[in-house]
Amino acid sequence: MKHIILYLGGFQLPEKNAAAQRVIGIAKGFRNLGYQVFFLNSIKGYTETGVVEKEYFGFKCFEYKKENEKDYLFSARTALSLIRKVNPYAVIAYNYPAVALERIRKYCKKNEVRCFADSTEWYDTVGRNIIVKLVKGFDTSYRMKYVHKRLDGVIAISRYLFDYYKNSVKTVLIPPTIDIEDNKWNIPAATNKDCVSFVYAGVPSVTKEKLDRIVSAIGRVEKKTKVCLNVVGITKEQFVNLYAWKKDLPESVIFWGRVEHKKALQIVGCSNWSIILREDNRTVKAGFPTKLAESLSCGTPVLANRFSNIFDYLTEENSICVENTENIEKYILKACEKKCVVDNTVFDYHKYLQELEMLCEEQ
């Protein structure tokens, strides 16, 4: 009988957000190694009652309506019930609430079930009201600084998190991964000869993204050469409100709003370049952009500044490094002239099987 791994968290399966794409990539790796992976997925606003069994990509998934905030943060009732039911070899908790995870950890230790964390973020509590800030701040600090270090292992998405945990608990570094054999990555290269096309794909955050600077730079560049910018994940109205935009928007910027994942990948794959510019704060250092992994997997080179450990994967052949985000148009113009060769297998999950094996090795 195959060993069972139970993946816990709040995912928008099958692939509606970065969390879903992250855990599916890891799960495919474990399945390749001979494990059977189940998901327990808490969904906000779920309309069905009880725990409902579904299947995604050949994985069994137990879905249920997310608890109220108090129970979600401090109880693990549904998770513990399913752990008892399936009796897994291991549990993986994806950015799980600290107190609830500590309850799961204690149960797992008592019952000889291995307990791992998939850690992909370390958010600050900027802009929240004082009560939420205190609760969320405690939860994040307790999880990152205490609970994770007492688990059997951590899967870190970034080098920042890997370096933070490696001396305290068994830690492996695995970025966002994809399955290169999936047909959705078989996308024709950009064919538009009329302009050099750039794309931003994602849901921007003012504390992380420099999308307003990108739009401003495109506005200046369009006066010198033919370019266009596709913005996927946000509407024009949302952009104007988010960045308090007061000027006219450049004519060469096209806002697509939210689209299906497959459509977003097609837009990225048919663009000449992706642009990813971020602040270099702790939140950004701890995370890693799924959009970067997806861009290279689509065969689209990346224009990016230095943040997190993205340049572990970016080279002169597949990217341009933006050393000065105050002068972005200089790098956009450089991209208009540069030809790139992109290895689209950099983030294929098959390349990270050794790390998953190391995680599961007995101490």
N, C-alpha and C positions, 0 to 999 in steps of 0.2 A: 504493500500500500504506500502511495506517495505521501510524503510529509506535507501537512497542510500549513499554509501561512495565511493568517487573517490580517487584512489591511484595514485599519480604522481611520475614519476621517469624514470630512464633508466635501465630496467631489461632485461635480456636475457631469456625470457620465452620460453618454460615452466620451464626448470630447468638447464640452461646452466651455471649459476654462482651463487655465494652465495647470491647476491641481489635478484635473482628470487626466490630462496628457502626461503629467509627471508620473502618476502612480501606474498608469497603463504601461509606460515604458519600463518601469522597474519590475512590474508583475510579469511582463513578457520575458525579462531576463531570468527571473526565478523559475518560470515555467520551462525555459530552455534547459535549466539545470536539473529539472526533474521534480520540482515542487508543484503542488496544487495550490493556487492562490484564490482565496475568497475575499470579497470586499464587504465591509459594513459601512453603509453610506447614509449619513444623516442629512436630510434635505429640508431647508427652510421652506415652509408653506406647502409641504407635501400633502396631497389631497386624499391619498389612500390611508386606510386605518391599519394599525399593526405593522409588523415587519413583512415586507413583500419581497418575494424572491424574483430576481430578474437575471438576465445574462447579457454581458457585453464582451465582445471579442473572445468569446469562449470562456469567460470567467464568470463564476457564480457571484451574484451581488445581492446582498440583503439591504433593502432600502426602507427607511422609516422617516416619519416626520420629526424634524429636529426638536429637541426638548426646548422648554423655555430657557432663557439665558441663565437663570440660577442653576437649574438642573444640568444644563450643558456644561457649565464651568465646574460644578462641584460634585456631580454624580456621574457614575459610569454604569448605570443600571442595565441599559440595553446592551452595551458592549460586553459587560461581564456575563450576562445571560447567554449571549451567543458564544463567548469563549468557552463557557461550560458545556454548551451544546455540541460544538464541533471539535473540542479538545485539540487545538492546533499544536504543531511543533513550535511555532513562533507567532508573535503578534508584532505588526509594524504600525505605529501610531504616527499619522501625518499631522504635524503641527497641532498636536492635541492639547486641550486645556490641561493645565498643570496638576490641579488637585485630582481631577478625574483620572489623569494618566498615572498619578502616584497610587491611586486605588488599584488600577490595572497592574501596575508594576508589582505591588505587594502580592496580589493574587497569583500572578505569573511565577514569582519567586517561590511561593509556597507550594505551587503545583507543578514545578519543573517545566514551565513554559517559557521559552526565551522571549524577551521583550526588547524591541528596537524602536528607535525614532527615525522618521524621515523628516529632516530639518531643512526647511527651504527659506526661512525668513527670520528676521529679528526686528519687528516693527517698533517704532517709538509711538507714543500716545499723543502726538501733536494735534491740537485743535479739538480735543474731546472735552466734554464737560467734566467737572472735578470728580464726580462720583465714578463715572465711566473710566476716567483717567486713572484713578486709584486702583480700581478693580482690574482693569486690563494691564496696568503697569505691574501690579503684583503677580498676575497670572503669567505674563511674559517673563519677568525676572525669575520667578520660582521655577518655571519650566526650563529656561535656558541655562540658568546658573546652578540648579540643584537637581531636578528630576532627571533630566537627560544624562547627567553624569553618573547616575546610579543604575542606568539601564545596562543591557548586555551589549549594546552597540548603537552607533549613530550613522545614518546615511546623510552626509553633508552635501548640499548642492553646490557650495562655493568653497574656495580655498580659505576664506575668512572663517567660516564655521569649522572647516576641517582643522585648521590650526588652533582654533579655540578648544576643540574637544579632544584632539589626538593624544594628549598626555594624561587624560582623565578616564577615557573610556575607548574601547575599540571603535575606530572611526574609519569610514571609507569615503572617498570623494567621488561622487557621481553627478555630473551635470544633468540638465534635462536630456532625455534620450528619446529616440524615435525608432521606428521599424522601417528601415530603408526598403524592405521588400513590399511594403504597403503601396498599393497603386496610387495613393494620393500624392506621393512624392514624384511621380512620373509626369512632370509638368514641362510643356514646351518653353524654351528660352524666350527672352524678350525679342519681339520681332518689329516693334514700332521704330521706324527709321526717322520719323518726323521730329522726335525729341528724345532726350535722355530722361528716363522715368525713374523716380525715386518713390519709396514707399515707407510709411510708418504704419505698423500694424500692432494694435494693442489698445488697452484702456489706460490712458495717461493719468498720472497723478502729479499735481503741482509740486509736491515735495520730492518727486523723483525725476520727472521727465522735463526735457527742455523743448517740448513740441512747439511752443510759441517762438523760440529762437529759430527753429528749423523753418517754420512758415515765413518768418521775416526774411531769412536768408534766401529762400526760394523766390520771394518777391523781388529781391535785389538782383538775383542771378537771371531771372526771366527777361530782364532788360538787356542782357548781354548775349544770351544764347537760348535756344529752345529747350526748356526743361518742363517737367510736370511732377507734381507730388500727389500721390494717392494716400489719403489718410483713412485707415480702416479701423473701426472700433468706436468712433465718436462722430456725431453729426456736427455740422457747421454751427448750429445754435449751441450745442453743448461746449464746443471749443470756445466760442465767444464768451460764454458765461464762466467757464472754468478759468480762463486766463485773463478775464476782464479786458477783452480785446476791443480797442476803440477805433482802430484804423480800418480802411477798406481791406478786404482780403485779396491776396494775389489771384489773378485770373487762372493761373496754372495749378492751383490747389483744388483737388477734388475730394470731397468728404463723402465716404461711403456709409458711415454709421455702422451699426452692428450687422454683420453678415454671418452666414454659416461658416464653420471652420474650413470646409473644403473650398468655399469661394474665397475666403481670405488667403489661403495658400496659393490659389490660382493667381490672385492679384500680386502677391509677393513674387511668385515664380516668373511672372511675365514682366516684372520690373527689372531695370538694369541694376539698381542698388537699393538696399535697405538703409535707413538712417536710424541710429539708436544713440541718443545723447542723454546722459543722466548726471545728476548730482553725485558726488562721491561721499555721501554720508553713511552712517552705519547700516541703515536699512538697505541701501543699495549694495554696500560691500557684502552683506550677509546673503543677499539673494543672487539670482542669476537669471538673465532674461530668456524666457522660452522663445521669444521672437527671434533671438539671435540663432538659436539652434535650428529653428524652423527655416530661417532665411538660407543658411548654408545648405540645409537639407533639400531646399528647393533649387539649389544651384545659384542663388543670388548673393553676390558679395555684399559686404557690410561696411558702412561708413560709421565709425564710432569713436567716442572719446575713451579715455582709460578709466574704468571703474570695475569693481569686483575683480575677478581673475579672467575676464573675457579674452585677454591676449595670450592666455595659455592655448587658445584654440584659433585665434586669428593670426594670419601671417601676411606678409607683403603680397602674396599671391591672391588672397581672398578678401582683402580689406584695405581701407585707408584709415590711419589713426588721426583723429582730430585732436591736435595738441592744444589748440586755442579755440574754445567754444564761443569766444567773442567775435571770431572772424570765420564763421562757418562757411560763408560763400566761397572762400579761397579753396576749401576742400571739396565743395560741390563742383566747382569748376575743374579741379584736378580729376575728379571722378568722371567728368564728361569726356575726358581724354584717355582714361586708363582702361586697358583690357585686362580682365582677370580670368584666372583658372581656378575653379572651386571644386574641392573634393567634397561631395555631398554625403560622405559616409562618416564624417568626423563624430557625429553624435548618435550613430547607430548603436542600439543597445547591445549588440553582440560584442562590441569592443569593451564592455564594462562587466562582463561575466566574471572575470577574475576577482574583481572587487566584491561582488556578491558572494562568491565562494569564500573569500577571506572573512567576510562578516559572519558567515554561518559556521566557520570552523570552531570546534570546541576549544575552550580555553585550556 
